[in-house]
Amino acid sequence: MKITAVENKTFGAVVTDVSLAALGDEDFAAIEAAYLEYGFLVFPEQFLSNEENIAFGERFGELEFGAMSLLSNNNVNEDGSTGEVLHIESQRMRMIIGNETWHTDSTYKPYSSKCAMLSAVVMPGLGGGTALADTRAGYAALDQATKDRIADLSAYHSNRYSQANDLGDFPVQQADTIYHGEAYLRPLVKRHPETGVMNLFIGRHAFAIPGLSRDESRALLQSLLDVIVADEARVYEHNYRPGDLLFWDNRAILHRALPYDYSQPRIVIATRVAGEESEFAYNPSDREAAAGRRALAEELALLAEETKDRRYRSTTARSGMAAF
Ligand SMILES: [Fe+2]
């Protein structure tokens, strides 16, 4: 097995000369050490089956979900055949397009994600890759005054906030879906639970920093994101070839989907490893959850007014979203 750092970047490595479908313990230990160091790993041309994706993901911990097709723009039938691409107005396409803004996975749930992987099956002719950004190097690049200012600040995280803010999309609130009414408060600075390295834990789901005005909060979150992506050494774009597997640490890296021609099929197998205690905010039944629900309701009311001229606002889909 060969692990090669991506050139001219602060993060990322490409792993070759290994078969993830037949991975020995020694190679796994080296992969585990590498993803903690590099933040993300590209495994070219692995062509893992659903079962093999799940088995590889489970080596890192309990799965939030395994080998799902939810990030593909069409459905894969039991026999492996594919149907029509999803309608651009469908709620799942809105979710997929929403993912084109920088984010960390599942920060809108009680436990944010530990790590995630995508295996490419069918790629559109152009685009459809994944961009990643190094929030550790971004944090390190902040001046001391900013580090001091944000040291004790937190933001609420909600997928309904990000859909409304980014797309003017207002899916109907449903408790057992990602469009629930909770918002989870998370510190802006995360100390990585395994490496101890600090990083900026922000992204599209983050809003309403307690103690700051709405304008101050929005400006601060945007300015921190701007710092991360200001240096191209901290941003990497992976354009998949079929069979590639991309693996990233959601506790150290931001990512986003890259746009493509949505009339062409893009089929990826998605697996997400669940966060641990270090990724836990609180449960909806906990006392502190009430403030998050209030913050989200207030924010959505303002966004409903502010985004009324933008796409999706007038035709929000009312169904079709499964329970994640
Ligand atoms: Fe994602």
Boltz pocket constraint, residues with backbone or C-beta under 6 A from the ligand:
constraints:
  - pocket:
      binder: B
      contacts: [[A, 99], [A, 103], [A, 104], [A, 105], [A, 255]]
      max_distance: 6.0
